[in-house]
């Protein structure tokens, strides 16, 4: 018999964070489909980053969205085929691809934002303002600890 402890995943906060992340992703995908929007949650993640700062280098988008270069390339290729984004070489460094929203991409963002603005409060409506504040504070502490451990 080994000395390995049995871990009750339901008693660990990070397990719940993962479950919530997965379930919310499913809910987002369902909302997109119900509204006739052909978009994955991964594509939405890139679109919302470009909405804030259009023309970002592809490598920066990969880093921000926690994707490797290969999967980011596939994602951008798919988004280009859907006319959501366009890839252009950087004027100063041809090795760098910058990703820009197309007009169609901007239209899709305009359709998706109200859906997300409705969905997020709906998901949180069982919590009062104080509970949301405590939850966010706790999650920020966990994120900071993860960053601290990663730097060691």
PyMOL commands that set and color helices and strands:
alter all, ss='L'
color gray80, all
select helices_A, chain A and resi 9-11+13-34+41-52+58-64+69-81+103-124+129-151
alter helices_A, ss='H'
color red, helices_A
select strands_A, chain A and resi 56-57+85-89+97-101
alter strands_A, ss='S'
color yellow, strands_A
deselect
rebuild
show_as cartoon
